[in-house]
């Protein structure tokens, strides 16, 4: 832990800390105020720690130098431009998140910088709520749905919160902007019989496997297409995998239908990816997995249920993600408790989980029919 001390012959405080190589350093802070010198010593030590871990970039060093300059001279050094900072932020995202997350953040940053125009070259400390609000209005005027615009603004909030933590900004400007109200469009589910139709319409064995995984595990498309035989224990009848979105490890007992299918797959493929011809393929794009699944739905004769979205685009109610909704709903209709369903789907919030559960009318009617008057109550109205 960084400390400070004074030499008998100096009026300045010296910092005392170890550098990234473990060598003890005792530089002068050129400060006479002990509290200010202690803050500087802590900053210098933190940079050495980041450098040792390989996490220190140019802007982190600039932030420390800026704080030191302010302690000594009372003035900030020039800060990086908004554009330069956001590109550094994307590098930070690249190191700590999944490729799909990076792609979404890159798109938001690209749109925001384009909206700023020449203002993107201003120091990042100049970013203001007005800039954020102007971008939000631009996105809404372009016809994007409120939920999409909110995701963009939350991305910027994450970026500028980091800038605040690095002390490029006195305060994150995003919370000052009022967000639009958003209502989510509902996905529709597939019945078990319809899942069989999807499997029959699949163009090859890998797509059949992907559909089985989506329905019988309730897993997201990106997680399903990334699975290998290392995720499978056919002896114990288990599949375990790391959810990319949550970072949570989920263990799901396999349904006999899925076990039988994987035994069939293992006859020709018992090592490496479960779906080798589409392994690691991205969901997006005209030739991506999401569009591929929509073509299978059409080929099966089922309705995609395309409706007008909240923004300018149409919304497809039946996508691969509908298989995840179908999994949760089938469990609920079979009487499986919410607690168990959440463990199987990896949901952390019961509110989110309920959005995935579509109760059929039969169990609801059975629940109503099960009501009986309390003992001794007068049943006459």
Secondary structure as UniProt FT lines:
FT   STRAND          3..6
FT   TURN            8..9
FT   STRAND          13..18
FT   TURN            20..21
FT   STRAND          24..25
FT   STRAND          28..31
FT   HELIX           34..53
FT   HELIX           58..73
FT   HELIX           82..96
FT   HELIX           99..116
FT   HELIX           117..121
FT   HELIX           124..126
FT   HELIX           129..141
FT   TURN            142..143
FT   HELIX           146..165
FT   TURN            166..167
FT   HELIX           174..176
FT   HELIX           192..201
FT   HELIX           205..217
FT   HELIX           221..225
FT   HELIX           229..231
FT   STRAND          232..233
FT   TURN            234..237
FT   STRAND          238..242
FT   TURN            244..246
FT   STRAND          249..253
FT   HELIX           256..266
FT   TURN            267..268
FT   TURN            274..280
FT   TURN            286..287
FT   HELIX           289..300
FT   STRAND          306..308
FT   STRAND          314..316
FT   HELIX           321..333
FT   TURN            334..335
FT   HELIX           338..345
FT   HELIX           350..355
FT   HELIX           361..369
FT   TURN            375..376
//
